[in-house]
Structure formats: structure tokens, C-alpha cells
């Protein structure tokens, strides 16, 4: 697909397209190598990065709708990748944690992330420039929240 120079310099479009292409490729790789369904890898990475996380916090962090996330959690529980446990700060609520099998899957995912990152950096001539530009866009995103209020 060809874009005009004006559209090529429009960061939201380029980031959205790059996001879609990279996510689809990583999804295919995780499906093929780890037998993980679409976005399961995101949930496992988010749960594995720290201590307990509630389903509500996970939905907010990932942007996955609560009903879809609920089905994903149930599926991953059935596969014994994650489990629920009462939160230590308030036992009325449950947090999600990885099982031993989930920790193994998480480690395999981290290896896939490292491989994918190395492949992406090999495809890009100047990864540092891309990283700096991406970081600048992300930092600017907070300013854009008030964009409509300026005009």
C-alpha cells in the first residue's frame, strides 16, 4: 500500500500500521511455537512481570475488554498456566499469578521476545534512532490528551 508523503509523516498512522504488522507476526510466532492463542502472550507477560495482578488491573493495562479477558483467564486457568489467589492486602479480592507451568511458558515467551527484538533490530538500520523517536512519541501522547481542549 502506498501513502503520500504527508501520510508517511503522520505518526499515528505509521505507528498503528507498524503495531499491527509486528503484533500479527509475533502472534503467528507464538501460535506456531508455543501454541498460545492471540493475545494470551500479552496476558502471560503482564502477569509474569511482577506480583499478583487483578483481572481489572490487567484489563486496564492491556486494553483488553473485561469480558474477553475473563474468557482468556478461564482458558489459561483450564490449561493450568495461571491461577487465582486471594490478594495479600485484601483477601476479599483475587489476584492472578502464574503456575509452575505458567512460569515455564513465561520464560519461553521471554526467549521469543528476545529473538523477535533481535530480528527487528537487524531489520532496522538505526534502532537507536527509532527507539528515541518512539519514546518521544510516547512522551508526547500525554500532551495530546488535552488536544481537543486547546482548539
N, C-alpha and C positions, 0 to 999 in steps of 0.2 A: 504494500500500500504506500502510495506516495503522498507526502504532505508538503504544503507550501512552506517557504522559509519562515513565515510568520507563525505557523503552527508548530514547526520544529523548535522554535524558541519559546514555546508556551509550556512551562514546566509541568503544570498539572496533567496535560495530555501525555507528555513524554514519560512522566513518572508512572501514570496509570497504565500505559502500554507496556512499559518495562516490568512493572509489577505483575501484570497478567502473564506475560511471557515467562518470567522467571518462576512464578508460583506454579504455573501449569507444568513446567519442566520438572521442578522439584517434586510436585505431586506425582507425576509419572514415575519418577525415580523411586520415591518412597513406596508407591504401589507395587512396583516391579520387584524391588529388592527387600523391602521389609513387610510387604503385604498390609500396609496401612492405607486406610481409605482417606479420601480427600479431607483435609484439614485436621485429621487425627494427629498428624505430626505436630501441628501448631499447639494443640491442647497438651500433648505429652511434653513438648519443650517448655511450655509455660508452667506446668505442674512440677516438672523436674528441676526447674531453675532455683527453687527455694523450698521454703517450708510449706505448710498447708495453705491452700487457697480455696476459697468458697466458690461455688458454681456461679454465684452472682458476680464476684470479682473477676472470675475467669471470662464470663460473658462480656463484661465491660472492657477488659484488657484486650480481648481478641476481636471484638466486634461481631461475634457470632450470636445470632438471635437466641434467646433463652430456651425456646422450645427445641430448636435444632441442637443446641448444646446439651440439653437434657437427654436427647436420644443418643448423642455421641458418648456422653458419660455412661449411660446404661450399657451401650455396646462395649465400651472399654472395660467396664466392670465385669461384664459377662466373659470377656476374654481374659480377665484377671490381670489387666495391665494397671488399673487404678483401683483404689478402694476409698470408701468414705470412713472418716473417723471423727469423733467429736473434737471440736476446737478446744485447745487447752485453755484459752482465755474465757470462753463461754461455752460450756458443754451442751447447751441447748442447740447449738448450730454445728453443722458438719463441714469439715474441710476435705479436700481431695488430695490424696497422696499416691505416689507410685508404689506398686507392689515390688517384690524382688524381680519378677518378670518385667515389670514396667521400668525398673532401673536398668535392666539389660537392654530393653528397647530404647530407652533414653540414650544410653551410651552408644548404641548403634546409630541412632539419629545424629548424635554429635559427630560421629565419623562421617556421616553423609553430608552434614553441614560443612565440615572442614573440606571434604572433597569438592563439594559444589562451589564453595568460596574460592578454592584454588583454581577450579576451571573457569569461573567468572573472571578472576583476576588475570588469568592467562589470555582471555579474550579481549581484555581492555588494555590499551596501551599505557594508560596513565591512571591506575586505580586510585592513587592518592588524590589526584585532581577530582575524580568522580566522588570520592568519599567526602572531600571538603565541600564540594558543591552540594551533595546530598545533605550534609549536616547543616549547611546554610539554609537550604530549603526547609528542612525540618524546624530549625530555629525560627525561621520567618513565619511558619504556619501559625504560631500563637498570635502574631500580629494580625494575620488575616482573619482571625475570628471576628474582629471588630470592623472588618472591611465595609460591610453594608451600613454601618452606623456613621462612617466618615462622609459618605455622599448624601 
